[in-house]
Structure formats: C-alpha cells, structure tokens
C-alpha cells in the first residue's frame, strides 16, 4: 500500500548545537532502521545524525516493525 511521509526542514538547536534538521513523520520503522544504518553506519536511535524523535528518552532500539508501524525521526544535515 501507500505510505505518506511528511518532511520538514528546520534550523534549530538540537544535538547540543544549532543545526539544519530534516524531520520525518510517519516513517515506517524498518525504513527508519535502514536510513540510520546507511547514514550513520550503525543502528542506534539515540546517537549519530539519525535519531528517534518519538519523545522517548534513553531508547536503544527503533522498535520492532511488526508492533511499531511508524516513527518520527530527525536527520542532522551537514549544510551551512
């Protein structure tokens, strides 16, 4: 079926400093996992450029795609 993913660009303070951030809403969990692996080289929703933004702190997993359909994530962009 179809999946609508919403994208927003922000310039805000996240990750301890001011950055350009790409926020993605309604991302299928397995896609978030794959993006994290491709961009960061590891699957860790709390570290790197790709992080989970579902409001949870201390998370160690993107979740199981069979029980967590979609997530909200952000990607830090290395552009001025």
MIDORO-159847 format. One line per field, with one value per atom (N, C-alpha, C, O, CB): residue in three letters; atom name; x, y, z; residue number from 1. Coordinates in pm, 1 decimal. Glycine has a CB too. Example, Ala and Ser with C-alpha at 12.3 -4.5 7.8 and 13.67 -1.06 7.14 Angstrom:
<tordrens>
rest = ALA, ALA, ALA, ALA, ALA, SER, SER, SER, SER, SER
atom = N, CA, C, O, CB, N, CA, C, O, CB
east = 1319.0, 1230.0, 1320.0, 1423.6, 1130.8, 1285.0, 1367.0, 1290.0, 1340.9, 1408.4
north = -569.0, -450.0, -330.0, -331.9, -447.3, -225.0, -106.0, 3.0, 113.8, -59.8
up = 780.0, 780.0, 780.0, 846.5, 904.6, 708.0, 714.0, 787.0, 803.9, 572.5
nr = 1, 1, 1, 1, 1, 2, 2, 2, 2, 2
</tordrens>
This chain:
<tordrens>
rest = UNK, UNK, UNK, UNK, UNK, UNK, UNK, UNK, UNK, UNK, UNK, UNK, UNK, UNK, UNK, UNK, UNK, UNK, UNK, UNK, UNK, UNK, UNK, UNK, UNK, UNK, UNK, UNK, UNK, UNK, UNK, UNK, UNK, UNK, UNK, UNK, UNK, UNK, UNK, UNK, UNK, UNK, UNK, UNK, UNK, UNK, UNK, UNK, UNK, UNK, UNK, UNK, UNK, UNK, UNK, UNK, UNK, UNK, UNK, UNK, UNK, UNK, UNK, UNK, UNK, UNK, UNK, UNK, UNK, UNK, UNK, UNK, UNK, UNK, UNK, UNK, UNK, UNK, UNK, UNK, UNK, UNK, UNK, UNK, UNK, UNK, UNK, UNK, UNK, UNK, UNK, UNK, UNK, UNK, UNK, UNK, UNK, UNK, UNK, UNK, UNK, UNK, UNK, UNK, UNK, UNK, UNK, UNK, UNK, UNK, UNK, UNK, UNK, UNK, UNK, UNK, UNK, UNK, UNK, UNK, UNK, UNK, UNK, UNK, UNK, UNK, UNK, UNK, UNK, UNK, UNK, UNK, UNK, UNK, UNK, UNK, UNK, UNK, UNK, UNK, UNK, UNK, UNK, UNK, UNK, UNK, UNK, UNK, UNK, UNK, UNK, UNK, UNK, UNK, UNK, UNK, UNK, UNK, UNK, UNK, UNK, UNK, UNK, UNK, UNK, UNK, UNK, UNK, UNK, UNK, UNK, UNK, UNK, UNK, UNK, UNK, UNK, UNK, UNK, UNK, UNK, UNK, UNK, UNK, UNK, UNK, UNK, UNK, UNK, UNK, UNK, UNK, UNK, UNK, UNK, UNK, UNK, UNK, UNK, UNK, UNK, UNK, UNK, UNK, UNK, UNK, UNK, UNK, UNK, UNK, UNK, UNK, UNK, UNK, UNK, UNK, UNK, UNK, UNK, UNK, UNK, UNK, UNK, UNK, UNK, UNK, UNK, UNK, UNK, UNK, UNK, UNK, UNK, UNK, UNK, UNK, UNK, UNK, UNK, UNK, UNK, UNK, UNK, UNK, UNK, UNK, UNK, UNK, UNK, UNK, UNK, UNK, UNK, UNK, UNK, UNK, UNK, UNK, UNK, UNK, UNK, UNK, UNK, UNK, UNK, UNK, UNK, UNK, UNK, UNK, UNK, UNK, UNK, UNK, UNK, UNK, UNK, UNK, UNK, UNK, UNK, UNK, UNK, UNK, UNK, UNK, UNK, UNK, UNK, UNK, UNK, UNK, UNK, UNK, UNK, UNK, UNK, UNK, UNK, UNK, UNK, UNK, UNK, UNK, UNK, UNK, UNK, UNK, UNK, UNK, UNK, UNK, UNK, UNK, UNK, UNK, UNK, UNK, UNK, UNK, UNK, UNK, UNK, UNK, UNK, UNK, UNK, UNK, UNK, UNK, UNK, UNK, UNK, UNK, UNK, UNK, UNK, UNK, UNK, UNK, UNK, UNK, UNK, UNK, UNK, UNK, UNK, UNK, UNK, UNK, UNK, UNK, UNK, UNK, UNK, UNK, UNK, UNK, UNK, UNK, UNK, UNK, UNK, UNK, UNK, UNK, UNK, UNK, UNK, UNK, UNK, UNK, UNK, UNK, UNK, UNK, UNK, UNK, UNK, UNK, UNK, UNK, UNK, UNK, UNK, UNK, UNK, UNK, UNK, UNK, UNK, UNK, UNK, UNK, UNK, UNK, UNK, UNK, UNK, UNK
atom = N, CA, C, O, CB, N, CA, C, O, CB, N, CA, C, O, CB, N, CA, C, O, CB, N, CA, C, O, CB, N, CA, C, O, CB, N, CA, C, O, CB, N, CA, C, O, CB, N, CA, C, O, CB, N, CA, C, O, CB, N, CA, C, O, CB, N, CA, C, O, CB, N, CA, C, O, CB, N, CA, C, O, CB, N, CA, C, O, CB, N, CA, C, O, CB, N, CA, C, O, CB, N, CA, C, O, CB, N, CA, C, O, CB, N, CA, C, O, CB, N, CA, C, O, CB, N, CA, C, O, CB, N, CA, C, O, CB, N, CA, C, O, CB, N, CA, C, O, CB, N, CA, C, O, CB, N, CA, C, O, CB, N, CA, C, O, CB, N, CA, C, O, CB, N, CA, C, O, CB, N, CA, C, O, CB, N, CA, C, O, CB, N, CA, C, O, CB, N, CA, C, O, CB, N, CA, C, O, CB, N, CA, C, O, CB, N, CA, C, O, CB, N, CA, C, O, CB, N, CA, C, O, CB, N, CA, C, O, CB, N, CA, C, O, CB, N, CA, C, O, CB, N, CA, C, O, CB, N, CA, C, O, CB, N, CA, C, O, CB, N, CA, C, O, CB, N, CA, C, O, CB, N, CA, C, O, CB, N, CA, C, O, CB, N, CA, C, O, CB, N, CA, C, O, CB, N, CA, C, O, CB, N, CA, C, O, CB, N, CA, C, O, CB, N, CA, C, O, CB, N, CA, C, O, CB, N, CA, C, O, CB, N, CA, C, O, CB, N, CA, C, O, CB, N, CA, C, O, CB, N, CA, C, O, CB, N, CA, C, O, CB, N, CA, C, O, CB, N, CA, C, O, CB, N, CA, C, O, CB, N, CA, C, O, CB, N, CA, C, O, CB, N, CA, C, O, CB, N, CA, C, O, CB, N, CA, C, O, CB, N, CA, C, O, CB, N, CA, C, O, CB, N, CA, C, O, CB, N, CA, C, O, CB, N, CA, C, O, CB, N, CA, C, O, CB, N, CA, C, O, CB, N, CA, C, O, CB, N, CA, C, O, CB, N, CA, C, O, CB
east = 80.3, 0.0, 85.4, 208.0, -91.8, 19.4, 87.0, 115.8, 40.9, 3.1, 223.8, 261.9, 297.0, 383.5, 381.0, 233.6, 264.5, 364.6, 337.2, 136.1, 480.7, 584.2, 590.7, 602.8, 723.5, 582.7, 586.8, 726.8, 785.2, 481.3, 780.5, 915.6, 908.9, 832.7, 1005.1, 989.9, 1003.6, 1151.6, 1230.0, 929.6, 1189.9, 1326.7, 1325.7, 1244.6, 1385.4, 1416.3, 1427.0, 1571.6, 1663.4, 1372.3, 1590.5, 1720.7, 1696.7, 1639.2, 1780.5, 1740.3, 1711.3, 1822.5, 1913.5, 1579.2, 1814.0, 1913.7, 1871.5, 1775.2, 1932.5, 1942.5, 1928.3, 2068.3, 2161.3, 1836.9, 2085.1, 2215.3, 2318.7, 2438.3, 2262.4, 2273.8, 2365.7, 2418.2, 2498.0, 2478.8, 2376.3, 2421.2, 2318.2, 2224.9, 2559.3, 2335.4, 2243.3, 2272.6, 2387.2, 2255.2, 2169.9, 2186.5, 2068.0, 1960.5, 2204.2, 2090.6, 1981.7, 1933.2, 2011.9, 2026.8, 1803.3, 1744.0, 1635.4, 1552.9, 1685.6, 1635.5, 1527.3, 1443.0, 1490.1, 1581.3, 1318.8, 1227.9, 1139.1, 1084.8, 1141.8, 1125.5, 1042.1, 936.2, 967.9, 1127.6, 811.8, 699.8, 635.2, 629.5, 597.2, 586.5, 513.9, 605.1, 563.5, 397.3, 729.4, 827.2, 809.9, 811.7, 973.2, 793.5, 787.6, 913.4, 1024.7, 772.8, 894.2, 1003.4, 1120.3, 1235.8, 952.9, 1092.8, 1203.1, 1279.1, 1398.9, 1149.5, 1212.0, 1279.6, 1367.7, 1479.5, 1176.7, 1319.6, 1399.5, 1525.9, 1634.6, 1317.2, 1511.7, 1625.8, 1727.1, 1846.9, 1578.7, 1678.6, 1767.0, 1835.8, 1954.9, 1687.5, 1763.1, 1824.2, 1932.7, 2039.4, 1717.9, 1905.4, 2004.1, 2130.0, 2240.9, 1946.1, 2114.4, 2228.4, 2307.6, 2430.6, 2179.8, 2237.6, 2305.6, 2376.9, 2488.2, 2206.1, 2315.2, 2371.7, 2476.8, 2582.5, 2261.7, 2449.5, 2540.5, 2637.5, 2739.7, 2461.3, 2605.9, 2691.1, 2660.9, 2724.9, 2835.1, 2564.0, 2521.4, 2374.3, 2322.4, 2609.9, 2309.0, 2168.5, 2160.6, 2165.7, 2084.0, 2148.1, 2136.9, 2047.9, 2091.3, 2277.6, 1925.1, 1830.8, 1860.6, 1789.8, 1694.1, 1964.2, 1996.3, 2125.2, 2155.9, 2006.2, 2202.0, 2331.2, 2342.6, 2270.7, 2445.8, 2433.1, 2460.6, 2371.4, 2310.8, 2443.5, 2364.0, 2285.0, 2137.6, 2053.0, 2338.3, 2105.4, 1965.9, 1924.7, 1985.5, 1946.9, 1820.4, 1773.8, 1622.4, 1551.4, 1821.4, 1575.8, 1433.1, 1378.6, 1437.6, 1406.2, 1267.6, 1209.2, 1068.4, 985.8, 1205.6, 1039.4, 905.6, 880.0, 778.0, 883.8, 970.8, 951.4, 1009.4, 1006.8, 807.5, 1061.6, 1119.9, 1265.0, 1336.0, 1109.5, 1308.8, 1449.1, 1511.9, 1444.9, 1464.9, 1640.4, 1710.6, 1672.7, 1691.5, 1685.5, 1619.7, 1580.9, 1704.7, 1805.9, 1490.9, 1697.4, 1809.1, 1772.3, 1855.8, 1859.1, 1647.6, 1602.8, 1499.0, 1423.7, 1544.8, 1496.4, 1392.8, 1258.0, 1154.1, 1429.3, 1258.6, 1135.4, 1120.7, 1190.7, 1014.9, 1031.1, 1002.4, 897.5, 787.6, 953.2, 930.6, 840.1, 707.0, 608.7, 906.0, 702.0, 574.6, 480.2, 360.1, 600.1, 533.6, 448.7, 450.1, 355.6, 492.5, 556.7, 566.1, 563.1, 664.0, 697.2, 447.0, 429.2, 515.6, 586.7, 284.7, 509.7, 581.7, 648.9, 611.2, 486.4, 748.8, 819.7, 837.7, 818.1, 957.1, 875.3, 913.2, 1064.0, 1113.2, 833.6, 1136.5, 1282.7, 1336.5, 1266.9, 1345.6, 1460.4, 1525.4, 1661.9, 1726.0, 1537.4, 1704.2, 1836.3, 1907.3, 1857.0, 1826.3, 2023.3, 2104.0, 2171.9, 2238.0, 2209.3, 2156.4, 2214.4, 2342.3, 2344.9, 2114.7, 2446.2, 2574.1, 2582.3, 2669.0, 2690.8, 2491.9, 2494.6, 2486.4, 2418.6, 2377.1, 2552.6, 2550.1, 2416.0, 2398.4, 2656.3
north = -117.7, 0.0, 125.1, 119.0, -0.8, 237.0, 366.0, 412.1, 381.6, 470.4, 485.0, 542.3, 688.1, 717.9, 465.0, 779.5, 920.9, 957.8, 941.5, 1007.5, 1007.9, 1054.1, 1205.4, 1258.1, 987.4, 1275.1, 1421.3, 1466.7, 1416.5, 1480.1, 1562.4, 1614.2, 1762.0, 1838.3, 1592.9, 1801.0, 1941.4, 1973.4, 1891.0, 1971.9, 2091.8, 2140.8, 2247.0, 2339.5, 2197.9, 2233.4, 2329.5, 2371.1, 2296.8, 2270.3, 2489.4, 2530.3, 2556.9, 2659.6, 2657.5, 2465.2, 2475.6, 2414.3, 2350.3, 2409.0, 2434.4, 2379.0, 2238.5, 2219.8, 2468.9, 2143.4, 2001.7, 1945.0, 2006.5, 1923.8, 1831.9, 1765.8, 1855.4, 1841.5, 1727.8, 1947.9, 2033.2, 2154.7, 2230.1, 1953.5, 2175.6, 2292.4, 2326.6, 2250.0, 2266.5, 2441.7, 2485.1, 2407.2, 2402.8, 2638.6, 2345.6, 2262.8, 2277.9, 2323.6, 2116.0, 2238.4, 2218.8, 2076.0, 1981.4, 2245.3, 2061.7, 1932.4, 1897.8, 1982.4, 1934.5, 1776.2, 1723.4, 1635.5, 1531.9, 1643.5, 1675.6, 1596.6, 1513.5, 1564.1, 1688.2, 1387.5, 1296.6, 1237.0, 1181.0, 1184.5, 1249.5, 1198.1, 1082.4, 1082.2, 1309.0, 984.0, 870.5, 780.9, 728.6, 920.3, 763.8, 681.4, 535.2, 506.7, 730.8, 443.1, 302.8, 264.6, 303.0, 212.8, 190.1, 157.1, 90.1, 121.9, 67.1, -1.0, -68.6, 27.5, 9.2, -187.4, 129.3, 230.8, 318.8, 352.5, 317.1, 356.1, 435.2, 359.0, 416.6, 470.2, 231.4, 145.4, 146.7, 162.4, -0.2, 130.0, 125.3, 260.1, 263.4, 84.4, 370.6, 502.6, 526.6, 579.0, 612.3, 488.3, 503.2, 424.4, 475.0, 457.4, 302.7, 217.2, 277.8, 279.3, 75.6, 327.8, 383.6, 514.7, 537.4, 405.7, 600.1, 732.3, 727.8, 789.6, 829.3, 655.8, 652.8, 535.2, 538.5, 649.5, 431.9, 313.3, 219.9, 115.7, 353.9, 256.1, 170.3, 199.8, 304.5, 193.0, 107.7, 126.5, 163.2, 76.3, -2.2, 292.9, 343.4, 466.4, 570.7, 376.4, 457.9, 569.0, 687.4, 788.0, 520.1, 677.3, 785.9, 858.5, 961.6, 732.6, 806.5, 865.3, 885.6, 823.7, 776.6, 972.2, 993.7, 1100.7, 1180.0, 864.8, 1102.2, 1202.7, 1166.5, 1255.1, 1220.8, 1038.7, 993.2, 954.7, 867.1, 872.6, 1021.2, 988.4, 977.4, 1039.5, 1093.3, 898.1, 878.5, 1000.0, 1045.3, 748.5, 1052.8, 1173.1, 1146.5, 1237.8, 1286.7, 1025.8, 992.7, 1038.6, 1002.6, 844.9, 1117.5, 1168.1, 1079.3, 1116.8, 1187.2, 963.3, 873.3, 911.0, 951.4, 726.6, 898.0, 921.1, 788.4, 699.6, 1026.4, 776.4, 654.3, 533.8, 419.4, 622.3, 559.2, 449.1, 380.3, 445.7, 499.3, 251.7, 175.8, 102.0, 32.4, 77.9, 116.7, 44.5, 127.8, 204.3, -93.4, 111.7, 175.9, 109.3, 166.5, 170.3, -8.0, -82.4, -193.9, -197.9, 10.3, -281.8, -395.8, -352.6, -311.4, -520.0, -361.7, -317.0, -391.0, -341.4, -334.7, -508.2, -581.5, -525.5, -551.8, -729.8, -448.0, -390.3, -237.8, -175.3, -440.7, -176.6, -30.4, 3.9, -8.6, 25.7, 47.4, 71.5, 185.3, 168.5, 101.3, 300.9, 418.0, 490.6, 474.2, 512.8, 570.8, 651.0, 792.4, 819.3, 587.6, 881.2, 1017.4, 1025.4, 989.2, 1127.1, 1072.4, 1075.1, 1207.1, 1280.4, 958.0, 1237.2, 1354.3, 1314.8, 1222.2, 1466.6, 1387.1, 1367.5, 1502.4, 1600.5, 1309.9, 1506.9, 1629.3, 1642.8, 1549.6, 1627.8, 1757.5, 1781.4, 1861.3, 1961.4, 1855.0, 1819.4, 1889.7, 1993.8, 1987.0, 1790.7, 2088.9, 2200.4, 2329.1, 2332.2, 2190.9, 2433.4, 2559.9, 2628.6, 2735.7, 2653.5
up = 0.0, 0.0, 0.0, -9.3, 117.2, 10.5, 10.5, 152.6, 245.5, -62.9, 168.3, 296.6, 274.8, 192.4, 360.6, 344.9, 333.3, 441.8, 560.7, 343.8, 400.2, 491.6, 478.8, 368.2, 461.0, 590.5, 591.1, 629.1, 725.2, 689.0, 552.9, 576.0, 611.8, 552.5, 451.4, 709.9, 747.9, 758.7, 805.9, 882.2, 715.4, 733.9, 842.3, 838.8, 600.8, 939.0, 1048.8, 1065.2, 1030.8, 1180.6, 1117.7, 1167.9, 1314.6, 1350.7, 1091.3, 1400.0, 1541.6, 1624.5, 1571.8, 1573.7, 1752.0, 1841.9, 1881.8, 1956.1, 1966.7, 1833.1, 1866.9, 1871.3, 1819.1, 1763.5, 1930.8, 1936.5, 2004.4, 1978.8, 1795.2, 2091.5, 2165.5, 2091.3, 2146.8, 2208.7, 1968.5, 1891.8, 1785.8, 1761.8, 1826.4, 1722.3, 1617.4, 1489.2, 1444.5, 1592.6, 1429.9, 1310.6, 1217.0, 1255.9, 1349.2, 1092.8, 998.5, 1018.9, 1016.1, 849.0, 1039.2, 1073.6, 972.2, 937.6, 1217.7, 925.8, 844.2, 935.3, 982.3, 719.2, 960.8, 1043.6, 951.6, 853.4, 1137.3, 984.4, 906.6, 998.3, 1103.3, 839.9, 958.2, 1034.6, 960.0, 837.1, 1062.1, 1034.7, 977.8, 893.5, 790.2, 892.9, 938.3, 867.2, 910.2, 1029.9, 895.1, 816.5, 854.9, 934.7, 898.7, 729.5, 1041.0, 1132.3, 1061.2, 1089.6, 1242.8, 970.2, 900.6, 808.6, 786.8, 819.2, 754.3, 673.8, 762.5, 723.5, 597.5, 880.2, 974.0, 1012.6, 1017.2, 1100.0, 1039.9, 1073.8, 959.5, 982.6, 1103.2, 835.5, 718.7, 695.2, 664.3, 593.7, 709.3, 692.8, 796.9, 765.1, 702.1, 920.7, 1027.1, 994.1, 1011.1, 1161.6, 947.7, 911.3, 795.3, 798.5, 873.8, 693.0, 576.2, 608.5, 561.1, 463.6, 687.5, 714.6, 824.3, 811.1, 753.2, 931.8, 1046.5, 1046.1, 1114.6, 1172.5, 969.4, 970.2, 1085.5, 1099.5, 975.5, 1168.2, 1278.6, 1307.1, 1268.6, 1406.6, 1374.2, 1408.5, 1556.3, 1643.4, 1377.3, 1583.3, 1719.6, 1715.5, 1666.6, 1781.1, 1765.0, 1753.2, 1844.3, 1839.3, 1781.6, 1927.4, 2019.3, 1983.8, 2043.7, 2158.8, 1887.0, 1852.6, 1702.0, 1623.6, 1903.1, 1664.0, 1522.2, 1462.9, 1535.0, 1445.3, 1331.5, 1260.3, 1254.4, 1242.6, 1120.0, 1262.5, 1259.9, 1401.4, 1462.9, 1161.6, 1452.7, 1587.0, 1590.7, 1511.6, 1687.3, 1683.2, 1706.3, 1779.0, 1877.2, 1787.3, 1732.4, 1792.3, 1845.6, 1846.9, 1689.9, 1888.7, 1936.7, 2079.5, 2138.4, 1927.6, 2135.9, 2270.1, 2378.6, 2495.8, 2294.8, 2343.2, 2442.3, 2467.5, 2375.4, 2396.0, 2591.0, 2622.9, 2662.2, 2715.0, 2736.6, 2635.9, 2670.4, 2584.2, 2625.7, 2812.8, 2464.8, 2377.6, 2321.5, 2296.1, 2263.6, 2302.4, 2248.6, 2121.0, 2063.4, 2351.3, 2076.2, 1958.3, 1883.8, 1944.1, 1997.2, 1752.6, 1671.6, 1695.7, 1662.9, 1522.0, 1751.4, 1773.9, 1672.6, 1571.5, 1767.7, 1700.7, 1613.7, 1511.6, 1549.0, 1696.4, 1383.9, 1277.7, 1279.1, 1224.1, 1142.9, 1340.8, 1345.6, 1451.9, 1447.6, 1372.7, 1547.9, 1652.3, 1652.2, 1700.3, 1787.7, 1598.5, 1588.2, 1440.1, 1370.6, 1658.0, 1391.9, 1248.6, 1195.7, 1096.7, 1219.8, 1261.3, 1213.8, 1330.6, 1446.6, 1139.1, 1296.2, 1395.6, 1342.1, 1223.6, 1431.1, 1432.2, 1396.2, 1418.7, 1525.6, 1481.5, 1318.7, 1329.5, 1277.9, 1207.5, 1251.9, 1313.1, 1257.3, 1204.5, 1254.2, 1362.3, 1103.1, 1043.3, 1045.6, 990.8, 896.2, 1108.5, 1109.6, 974.8, 928.9, 1225.2, 911.2, 779.3, 793.9, 865.5, 687.3, 728.4, 733.4, 622.6, 535.5, 722.0, 627.2, 532.9, 614.2, 716.9, 428.0, 571.5, 646.6, 639.8, 697.9, 595.0
nr = 1, 1, 1, 1, 1, 2, 2, 2, 2, 2, 3, 3, 3, 3, 3, 4, 4, 4, 4, 4, 5, 5, 5, 5, 5, 6, 6, 6, 6, 6, 7, 7, 7, 7, 7, 8, 8, 8, 8, 8, 9, 9, 9, 9, 9, 10, 10, 10, 10, 10, 11, 11, 11, 11, 11, 12, 12, 12, 12, 12, 13, 13, 13, 13, 13, 14, 14, 14, 14, 14, 15, 15, 15, 15, 15, 16, 16, 16, 16, 16, 17, 17, 17, 17, 17, 18, 18, 18, 18, 18, 19, 19, 19, 19, 19, 20, 20, 20, 20, 20, 21, 21, 21, 21, 21, 22, 22, 22, 22, 22, 23, 23, 23, 23, 23, 24, 24, 24, 24, 24, 25, 25, 25, 25, 25, 26, 26, 26, 26, 26, 27, 27, 27, 27, 27, 28, 28, 28, 28, 28, 29, 29, 29, 29, 29, 30, 30, 30, 30, 30, 31, 31, 31, 31, 31, 32, 32, 32, 32, 32, 33, 33, 33, 33, 33, 34, 34, 34, 34, 34, 35, 35, 35, 35, 35, 36, 36, 36, 36, 36, 37, 37, 37, 37, 37, 38, 38, 38, 38, 38, 39, 39, 39, 39, 39, 40, 40, 40, 40, 40, 41, 41, 41, 41, 41, 42, 42, 42, 42, 42, 43, 43, 43, 43, 43, 44, 44, 44, 44, 44, 45, 45, 45, 45, 45, 46, 46, 46, 46, 46, 47, 47, 47, 47, 47, 48, 48, 48, 48, 48, 49, 49, 49, 49, 49, 50, 50, 50, 50, 50, 51, 51, 51, 51, 51, 52, 52, 52, 52, 52, 53, 53, 53, 53, 53, 54, 54, 54, 54, 54, 55, 55, 55, 55, 55, 56, 56, 56, 56, 56, 57, 57, 57, 57, 57, 58, 58, 58, 58, 58, 59, 59, 59, 59, 59, 60, 60, 60, 60, 60, 61, 61, 61, 61, 61, 62, 62, 62, 62, 62, 63, 63, 63, 63, 63, 64, 64, 64, 64, 64, 65, 65, 65, 65, 65, 66, 66, 66, 66, 66, 67, 67, 67, 67, 67, 68, 68, 68, 68, 68, 69, 69, 69, 69, 69, 70, 70, 70, 70, 70, 71, 71, 71, 71, 71, 72, 72, 72, 72, 72, 73, 73, 73, 73, 73, 74, 74, 74, 74, 74, 75, 75, 75, 75, 75, 76, 76, 76, 76, 76, 77, 77, 77, 77, 77, 78, 78, 78, 78, 78, 79, 79, 79, 79, 79, 80, 80, 80, 80, 80
</tordrens>
